[in-house]
Amino acid sequence: MIHRQGDQETVSFERPEGERPVTHFTAYDRLFGSSRGQDIFTENAHLAAMLRVEAALARAEATLGMIPAKAAETIISCCNIDGFDRAALAEGSASAGNLAIPLVKQLTSIVRALSAEAAGYVHWGATSQDVIDTATILQLREHLKLLGELIDAVCVDLAELTTKHRCTLMAGRTWLQHAVPITFGLKTAGWLDSFLRHRERLAELKPRVLTLQFGGAAGTLASLGSKGPAVTAMLAKELQLSLPSIPWHANRDRFAEVATFQGILVGTLGKIARDLSLSMQTEIGELAEAAAEGRGGSSTMPHKKNPVTAAILLSASVRVPGLVSTMLSAMVQEHERGLGGWHAEWEALPEICALTSGAIESFATMLPQLSVFPDAMRRNLDVTKGLVSSEAVSMALAAHTGRDVAHELVEEASRHAQQTNVSLRVALGENPAIRSRLSEAELDAVVDPANYLGAAGTMIDSVLAAYHSAFPSNRKER
């Protein structure tokens, strides 16, 4: 708000009366978030999931005859998010220490307006953590479904890139320097291999993570008497969640696992983004994100086409690990119900999910339109005038001289090539010790990068075979 007094202006950041604060700068939601996943972890979604748990609990208990069917019908009819006072929920959670307490209080009040008897059965036998944790699990189910779809889309596009560029020569780089020749298909096969493992990890963790939380005050369900296990089983069936052997209020490995999985996934995205951005440098020019109106531009430099997707992925790879660390630290909880560790998860886990789905969706959107420039890859491969083939020459020569002597001879030839600005092939031909052991034809063959790819083709085929095994419907005859 701008205040003017005479010629002086001051700016204050007071909120207008009644306006609620935001917890983050929402203008960046679409930059770092997912268009498909942005509604999964909103306040509305969390409240709706909590009410879904309350409705399912009433339905399960009525089915088992623990509460009157008419009371359950009334409770279920009131589990509509539109009837709740959001500001009062926020204020209530600040006082109560969690959102479930004021939510149950409001729900009870809404039910009481219709039936005093039904109001007495709201939240029957449950505790706040049961509702909050299970609601989070319901949200995670939708989130993990989205991640699975995006991972699959990435795998399909990476397999296509790998197949197309199986023989596209480029420089392999170690410590950011030219090493030996590889193919672009080998690089993308490495990316694909990682995503196939992420696909396996996701499938493995779902049964462990998508599990009901229901234990009552201290995990014994004592308030439900002998019917506690039956209610638990019925509630799990109602919500289509797996049934745990025991409540897990203070055993947080499920949430820690889903957080850590996403940290690893984002790490892979960050590694790929680093490769992409380095390859997109003006001086390299081997790859480019697809140009689109208004994307990647500069406010001052009309020619700029910045790698926006790479920036989003790298940003997520910087932010998510710290949040994963929070989730791992939050595992250390006290006795049967934790103090503080549980609370630390509430914002950290949704943010991990939002950043992860946003990053992989950005990658999945960009990948089919990635521009690949094989001519630039070959040009860069040749920039050292054949020095990239020095190991190949050394290995061929070692068959005649032994490894140490061969290394010294090729090192000498390489130094001569650099000092005199000639190609390695010319320098090799001018070295009598090398020329006496390798013929002109052998030298021509050994400095050809295409002849020194080792088992790259076999490795690519192995990854593609694993891909086709995972995606049998996408198999194409080569």
Buried (B, 14 or more C-beta within 10 A) or exposed (E): EEEEEEEEEEEEEEEEEEEEEEEEEEEEBEEBBBEBBBEBBEBEBBBBBBBBBBBBBBBBBBBBEBBBEEBBBBBBBBBEBEBBEEEEBBEBBEEBEBBBBBBBBBBBBBBBEEBEBBBBBBBBBBBBBBBBBBBBBBBBBBBBBBBBBBBBBBBBBBBBBBBEBBBBBBBBBEEEEBEBBBBBBBBBBBBBBBBBBBBEBBEEBBEEBBBBBBBBBBBEBEEBEEBBEBBBBBBBBBBEBBBBEEBBBBBBEBBBBBBBBBBBBBBBBBBBBBBBBBBBEEEBBBBBBBEEEEEBBEEEEEEEBBBBBBBBBBBBBEBBBEBBBBBBEBBEBEEBBBEEBBEBBBBBBBBBBBBBBBBBBBBBBBBEEBEBBBEBBBEBBBEBBBBBBBBBBBBBBBEEBEEEBBBEBBEBBBEBBBEEEBBBBBBBBBBEBBEEBBEEEEBBBBBBBEEBBEEBBEBBBEBBEBBBEBBEEEEEEE
